[in-house]
Amino acid sequence: MTEPEDFSIINEIDRLTSRQPFVPFAIVMASGREYDVTSDVSVATGTSTISLFRLKGASFVLHRAQISEIVMDREPL
C-alpha cells in the first residue's frame, strides 16, 4: 500500500529533521521558491501545513500541496 504524495513528503521531512547528524536540505515549492532547512531552523509538521521557524528572522508556513520536491546534499543558499 502506497501513501498519497503529500503524506510521503511530510514523512520525508520528519525523517530528515530528526536525522543524526543533521544534514541541511531545501524544500522547493511549486512556485520555484526554496526554503533552506538548516540547523538554525525548527520545523513543525501538521495535517496541511509545515511551519519553519528560524532562530533569528522570519517564520514561514508552507502548504503541503504546494511542495514540489525536497533537495538534499548541497550547500545552503
A tleap script that builds the chain and sets N, CA, C and O, in Angstrom:
source leaprc.protein.ff14SB
mol = sequence {
  NMET THR GLU PRO GLU ASP PHE SER ILE ILE
  ASN GLU ILE ASP ARG LEU THR SER ARG GLN
  PRO PHE VAL PRO PHE ALA ILE VAL MET ALA
  SER GLY ARG GLU TYR ASP VAL THR SER ASP
  VAL SER VAL ALA THR GLY THR SER THR ILE
  SER LEU PHE ARG LEU LYS GLY ALA SER PHE
  VAL LEU HIE ARG ALA GLN ILE SER GLU ILE
  VAL MET ASP ARG GLU PRO CLEU
}
set mol.1.N position { 0.846 -1.187 0.000 }
set mol.1.CA position { 0.000 0.000 0.000 }
set mol.1.C position { 0.885 1.241 0.000 }
set mol.1.O position { 1.782 1.366 0.834 }
set mol.2.N position { 0.639 2.143 -0.918 }
set mol.2.CA position { 1.436 3.367 -1.001 }
set mol.2.C position { 0.690 4.521 -0.368 }
set mol.2.O position { -0.537 4.531 -0.264 }
set mol.3.N position { 1.486 5.495 0.051 }
set mol.3.CA position { 0.900 6.685 0.664 }
set mol.3.C position { 0.642 7.738 -0.393 }
set mol.3.O position { 1.343 7.780 -1.404 }
set mol.4.N position { -0.354 8.593 -0.180 }
set mol.4.CA position { -0.516 9.734 -1.080 }
set mol.4.C position { 0.750 10.574 -1.056 }
set mol.4.O position { 1.451 10.608 -0.044 }
set mol.5.N position { 1.051 11.250 -2.150 }
set mol.5.CA position { 2.293 12.012 -2.279 }
set mol.5.C position { 2.494 13.018 -1.151 }
set mol.5.O position { 3.604 13.146 -0.635 }
set mol.6.N position { 1.445 13.732 -0.759 }
set mol.6.CA position { 1.633 14.751 0.278 }
set mol.6.C position { 2.015 14.137 1.611 }
set mol.6.O position { 2.771 14.754 2.362 }
set mol.7.N position { 1.528 12.954 1.934 }
set mol.7.CA position { 1.907 12.307 3.183 }
set mol.7.C position { 3.341 11.808 3.117 }
set mol.7.O position { 4.052 11.884 4.119 }
set mol.8.N position { 3.790 11.305 1.985 }
set mol.8.CA position { 5.162 10.826 1.888 }
set mol.8.C position { 6.143 11.993 1.988 }
set mol.8.O position { 7.231 11.830 2.538 }
set mol.9.N position { 5.785 13.154 1.474 }
set mol.9.CA position { 6.642 14.333 1.610 }
set mol.9.C position { 6.757 14.727 3.077 }
set mol.9.O position { 7.855 15.017 3.553 }
set mol.10.N position { 5.655 14.742 3.789 }
set mol.10.CA position { 5.677 15.077 5.222 }
set mol.10.C position { 6.513 14.068 5.983 }
set mol.10.O position { 7.312 14.449 6.837 }
set mol.11.N position { 6.344 12.793 5.691 }
set mol.11.CA position { 7.134 11.755 6.359 }
set mol.11.C position { 8.616 11.938 6.081 }
set mol.11.O position { 9.442 11.752 6.975 }
set mol.12.N position { 8.961 12.297 4.861 }
set mol.12.CA position { 10.361 12.521 4.499 }
set mol.12.C position { 10.922 13.731 5.248 }
set mol.12.O position { 12.059 13.683 5.719 }
set mol.13.N position { 10.161 14.800 5.366 }
set mol.13.CA position { 10.611 15.973 6.115 }
set mol.13.C position { 10.806 15.617 7.586 }
set mol.13.O position { 11.797 16.024 8.192 }
set mol.14.N position { 9.879 14.867 8.163 }
set mol.14.CA position { 10.039 14.416 9.549 }
set mol.14.C position { 11.304 13.585 9.714 }
set mol.14.O position { 12.039 13.752 10.687 }
set mol.15.N position { 11.556 12.691 8.764 }
set mol.15.CA position { 12.745 11.833 8.827 }
set mol.15.C position { 14.019 12.673 8.729 }
set mol.15.O position { 14.970 12.460 9.480 }
set mol.16.N position { 14.029 13.613 7.812 }
set mol.16.CA position { 15.228 14.435 7.618 }
set mol.16.C position { 15.511 15.342 8.802 }
set mol.16.O position { 16.674 15.551 9.150 }
set mol.17.N position { 14.481 15.883 9.425 }
set mol.17.CA position { 14.709 16.800 10.548 }
set mol.17.C position { 15.177 16.073 11.804 }
set mol.17.O position { 15.782 16.686 12.683 }
set mol.18.N position { 14.903 14.775 11.898 }
set mol.18.CA position { 15.342 14.020 13.077 }
set mol.18.C position { 16.633 13.241 12.829 }
set mol.18.O position { 17.119 12.555 13.728 }
set mol.19.N position { 17.184 13.337 11.636 }
set mol.19.CA position { 18.390 12.608 11.258 }
set mol.19.C position { 19.588 13.074 12.076 }
set mol.19.O position { 19.773 14.272 12.289 }
set mol.20.N position { 20.399 12.124 12.534 }
set mol.20.CA position { 21.604 12.443 13.289 }
set mol.20.C position { 22.800 11.840 12.587 }
set mol.20.O position { 22.803 10.625 12.390 }
set mol.21.N position { 23.806 12.580 12.198 }
set mol.21.CA position { 23.855 14.026 12.345 }
set mol.21.C position { 22.932 14.710 11.333 }
set mol.21.O position { 22.633 14.168 10.268 }
set mol.22.N position { 22.497 15.896 11.694 }
set mol.22.CA position { 21.590 16.646 10.828 }
set mol.22.C position { 22.298 17.031 9.535 }
set mol.22.O position { 23.457 17.445 9.557 }
set mol.23.N position { 21.605 16.894 8.415 }
set mol.23.CA position { 22.120 17.294 7.105 }
set mol.23.C position { 21.137 18.312 6.524 }
set mol.23.O position { 19.954 18.005 6.370 }
set mol.24.N position { 21.612 19.522 6.199 }
set mol.24.CA position { 20.715 20.544 5.647 }
set mol.24.C position { 20.037 20.074 4.356 }
set mol.24.O position { 20.590 19.281 3.594 }
set mol.25.N position { 18.838 20.584 4.139 }
set mol.25.CA position { 18.100 20.292 2.913 }
set mol.25.C position { 17.241 21.494 2.575 }
set mol.25.O position { 17.129 22.427 3.370 }
set mol.26.N position { 16.632 21.474 1.397 }
set mol.26.CA position { 15.774 22.572 0.979 }
set mol.26.C position { 14.415 22.025 0.572 }
set mol.26.O position { 14.313 20.943 -0.007 }
set mol.27.N position { 13.382 22.783 0.880 }
set mol.27.CA position { 12.025 22.466 0.450 }
set mol.27.C position { 11.729 23.380 -0.734 }
set mol.27.O position { 11.811 24.603 -0.619 }
set mol.28.N position { 11.386 22.783 -1.864 }
set mol.28.CA position { 11.110 23.540 -3.082 }
set mol.28.C position { 9.601 23.555 -3.311 }
set mol.28.O position { 8.949 22.510 -3.319 }
set mol.29.N position { 9.061 24.752 -3.496 }
set mol.29.CA position { 7.633 24.918 -3.703 }
set mol.29.C position { 7.302 24.872 -5.196 }
set mol.29.O position { 8.186 25.011 -6.042 }
set mol.30.N position { 6.034 24.678 -5.505 }
set mol.30.CA position { 5.580 24.645 -6.899 }
set mol.30.C position { 5.908 25.953 -7.613 }
set mol.30.O position { 6.114 25.958 -8.827 }
set mol.31.N position { 5.959 27.045 -6.885 }
set mol.31.CA position { 6.287 28.359 -7.469 }
set mol.31.C position { 7.762 28.484 -7.822 }
set mol.31.O position { 8.157 29.412 -8.528 }
set mol.32.N position { 8.582 27.548 -7.331 }
set mol.32.CA position { 10.021 27.612 -7.538 }
set mol.32.C position { 10.770 28.187 -6.350 }
set mol.32.O position { 11.996 28.093 -6.289 }
set mol.33.N position { 10.061 28.774 -5.414 }
set mol.33.CA position { 10.715 29.325 -4.228 }
set mol.33.C position { 11.271 28.189 -3.378 }
set mol.33.O position { 10.647 27.137 -3.245 }
set mol.34.N position { 12.439 28.410 -2.812 }
set mol.34.CA position { 13.093 27.404 -1.993 }
set mol.34.C position { 13.266 27.903 -0.569 }
set mol.34.O position { 13.536 29.080 -0.334 }
set mol.35.N position { 13.105 26.984 0.379 }
set mol.35.CA position { 13.291 27.274 1.795 }
set mol.35.C position { 14.353 26.326 2.328 }
set mol.35.O position { 14.155 25.112 2.357 }
set mol.36.N position { 15.484 26.889 2.750 }
set mol.36.CA position { 16.552 26.063 3.301 }
set mol.36.C position { 16.210 25.668 4.730 }
set mol.36.O position { 15.783 26.494 5.536 }
set mol.37.N position { 16.402 24.409 5.022 }
set mol.37.CA position { 16.222 23.898 6.377 }
set mol.37.C position { 17.622 23.565 6.868 }
set mol.37.O position { 18.225 22.572 6.462 }
set mol.38.N position { 18.119 24.414 7.746 }
set mol.38.CA position { 19.458 24.271 8.297 }
set mol.38.C position { 19.356 24.010 9.789 }
set mol.38.O position { 18.259 23.894 10.336 }
set mol.39.N position { 20.487 23.920 10.432 }
set mol.39.CA position { 20.487 23.616 11.862 }
set mol.39.C position { 19.852 24.717 12.697 }
set mol.39.O position { 19.501 24.480 13.853 }
set mol.40.N position { 19.696 25.922 12.138 }
set mol.40.CA position { 19.087 27.007 12.902 }
set mol.40.C position { 17.599 27.187 12.594 }
set mol.40.O position { 17.026 28.241 12.869 }
set mol.41.N position { 16.978 26.152 12.023 }
set mol.41.CA position { 15.556 26.193 11.679 }
set mol.41.C position { 14.834 25.059 12.404 }
set mol.41.O position { 15.252 23.903 12.344 }
set mol.42.N position { 13.745 25.407 13.090 }
set mol.42.CA position { 12.885 24.393 13.680 }
set mol.42.C position { 11.732 24.144 12.726 }
set mol.42.O position { 11.225 25.076 12.101 }
set mol.43.N position { 11.319 22.895 12.612 }
set mol.43.CA position { 10.263 22.510 11.687 }
set mol.43.C position { 9.137 21.844 12.473 }
set mol.43.O position { 9.377 20.983 13.320 }
set mol.44.N position { 7.912 22.257 12.179 }
set mol.44.CA position { 6.724 21.617 12.759 }
set mol.44.C position { 5.826 21.200 11.607 }
set mol.44.O position { 5.473 22.020 10.759 }
set mol.45.N position { 5.456 19.926 11.575 }
set mol.45.CA position { 4.579 19.444 10.518 }
set mol.45.C position { 3.175 19.266 11.067 }
set mol.45.O position { 2.984 18.804 12.192 }
set mol.46.N position { 2.200 19.638 10.255 }
set mol.46.CA position { 0.801 19.498 10.630 }
set mol.46.C position { 0.053 18.715 9.573 }
set mol.46.O position { 0.667 18.103 8.699 }
set mol.47.N position { -1.247 18.729 9.643 }
set mol.47.CA position { -2.043 17.963 8.689 }
set mol.47.C position { -2.074 18.592 7.308 }
set mol.47.O position { -2.198 17.875 6.315 }
set mol.48.N position { -1.964 19.916 7.214 }
set mol.48.CA position { -1.981 20.550 5.901 }
set mol.48.C position { -0.881 21.586 5.705 }
set mol.48.O position { -0.763 22.161 4.623 }
set mol.49.N position { -0.080 21.831 6.731 }
set mol.49.CA position { 0.983 22.829 6.618 }
set mol.49.C position { 2.267 22.350 7.273 }
set mol.49.O position { 2.273 21.430 8.091 }
set mol.50.N position { 3.340 22.999 6.890 }
set mol.50.CA position { 4.645 22.827 7.525 }
set mol.50.C position { 5.076 24.212 7.950 }
set mol.50.O position { 5.046 25.146 7.148 }
set mol.51.N position { 5.477 24.357 9.198 }
set mol.51.CA position { 5.939 25.644 9.697 }
set mol.51.C position { 7.446 25.597 9.887 }
set mol.51.O position { 7.982 24.652 10.465 }
set mol.52.N position { 8.119 26.623 9.396 }
set mol.52.CA position { 9.557 26.770 9.562 }
set mol.52.C position { 9.795 27.964 10.466 }
set mol.52.O position { 9.307 29.060 10.192 }
set mol.53.N position { 10.536 27.761 11.534 }
set mol.53.CA position { 10.829 28.820 12.494 }
set mol.53.C position { 12.337 29.012 12.555 }
set mol.53.O position { 13.067 28.112 12.971 }
set mol.54.N position { 12.797 30.172 12.145 }
set mol.54.CA position { 14.227 30.480 12.200 }
set mol.54.C position { 14.558 31.052 13.572 }
set mol.54.O position { 13.769 31.799 14.151 }
set mol.55.N position { 15.743 30.693 14.090 }
set mol.55.CA position { 16.152 31.218 15.384 }
set mol.55.C position { 16.254 32.738 15.350 }
set mol.55.O position { 15.909 33.413 16.320 }
set mol.56.N position { 16.725 33.267 14.239 }
set mol.56.CA position { 16.798 34.718 14.053 }
set mol.56.C position { 16.153 35.029 12.717 }
set mol.56.O position { 16.673 34.630 11.675 }
set mol.57.N position { 15.048 35.722 12.725 }
set mol.57.CA position { 14.433 36.110 11.462 }
set mol.57.C position { 13.006 35.636 11.323 }
set mol.57.O position { 12.313 35.367 12.305 }
set mol.58.N position { 12.590 35.544 10.085 }
set mol.58.CA position { 11.193 35.270 9.755 }
set mol.58.C position { 10.817 33.812 9.959 }
set mol.58.O position { 11.671 32.928 10.031 }
set mol.59.N position { 9.518 33.593 10.049 }
set mol.59.CA position { 8.940 32.255 10.081 }
set mol.59.C position { 8.065 32.100 8.846 }
set mol.59.O position { 7.561 33.083 8.303 }
set mol.60.N position { 7.890 30.862 8.411 }
set mol.60.CA position { 7.124 30.592 7.203 }
set mol.60.C position { 6.156 29.441 7.435 }
set mol.60.O position { 6.467 28.490 8.152 }
set mol.61.N position { 4.988 29.535 6.827 }
set mol.61.CA position { 4.022 28.441 6.831 }
set mol.61.C position { 3.870 27.989 5.386 }
set mol.61.O position { 3.458 28.765 4.523 }
set mol.62.N position { 4.205 26.735 5.130 }
set mol.62.CA position { 4.155 26.179 3.782 }
set mol.62.C position { 2.999 25.192 3.685 }
set mol.62.O position { 2.801 24.372 4.582 }
set mol.63.N position { 2.245 25.270 2.611 }
set mol.63.CA position { 1.142 24.337 2.405 }
set mol.63.C position { 1.670 23.080 1.739 }
set mol.63.O position { 2.356 23.151 0.720 }
set mol.64.N position { 1.352 21.940 2.311 }
set mol.64.CA position { 1.846 20.653 1.805 }
set mol.64.C position { 1.575 20.456 0.330 }
set mol.64.O position { 2.439 19.971 -0.400 }
set mol.65.N position { 0.398 20.822 -0.115 }
set mol.65.CA position { 0.017 20.595 -1.506 }
set mol.65.C position { 0.882 21.385 -2.481 }
set mol.65.O position { 0.920 21.062 -3.668 }
set mol.66.N position { 1.578 22.414 -2.002 }
set mol.66.CA position { 2.400 23.254 -2.871 }
set mol.66.C position { 3.871 22.846 -2.895 }
set mol.66.O position { 4.667 23.444 -3.619 }
set mol.67.N position { 4.237 21.834 -2.108 }
set mol.67.CA position { 5.629 21.383 -2.096 }
set mol.67.C position { 5.864 20.497 -3.304 }
set mol.67.O position { 5.145 19.521 -3.519 }
set mol.68.N position { 6.883 20.846 -4.099 }
set mol.68.CA position { 7.148 20.045 -5.293 }
set mol.68.C position { 8.284 19.051 -5.090 }
set mol.68.O position { 8.274 17.973 -5.683 }
set mol.69.N position { 9.275 19.404 -4.250 }
set mol.69.CA position { 10.361 18.458 -4.018 }
set mol.69.C position { 11.184 18.857 -2.808 }
set mol.69.O position { 11.064 19.962 -2.277 }
set mol.70.N position { 12.024 17.921 -2.389 }
set mol.70.CA position { 12.991 18.149 -1.327 }
set mol.70.C position { 14.365 17.914 -1.938 }
set mol.70.O position { 14.609 16.881 -2.562 }
set mol.71.N position { 15.261 18.885 -1.753 }
set mol.71.CA position { 16.603 18.802 -2.326 }
set mol.71.C position { 17.588 18.629 -1.187 }
set mol.71.O position { 17.584 19.389 -0.218 }
set mol.72.N position { 18.437 17.610 -1.319 }
set mol.72.CA position { 19.435 17.331 -0.276 }
set mol.72.C position { 20.834 17.408 -0.857 }
set mol.72.O position { 21.026 17.548 -2.065 }
set mol.73.N position { 21.799 17.312 0.036 }
set mol.73.CA position { 23.205 17.200 -0.348 }
set mol.73.C position { 23.703 18.379 -1.167 }
set mol.73.O position { 24.299 18.208 -2.230 }
set mol.74.N position { 23.451 19.573 -0.659 }
set mol.74.CA position { 24.011 20.764 -1.294 }
set mol.74.C position { 24.227 21.821 -0.229 }
set mol.74.O position { 23.695 21.727 0.877 }
set mol.75.N position { 24.995 22.803 -0.567 }
set mol.75.CA position { 25.258 23.902 0.362 }
set mol.75.C position { 24.000 24.767 0.469 }
set mol.75.O position { 23.315 24.978 -0.532 }
set mol.76.N position { 23.684 25.278 1.683 }
set mol.76.CA position { 22.537 26.180 1.819 }
set mol.76.C position { 22.692 27.403 0.924 }
set mol.76.O position { 23.806 27.855 0.655 }
set mol.77.N position { 21.555 27.934 0.466 }
set mol.77.CA position { 21.586 29.130 -0.384 }
set mol.77.C position { 21.969 30.343 0.418 }
set mol.77.O position { 22.047 31.444 -0.127 }
savepdb mol mol.pdb
quit
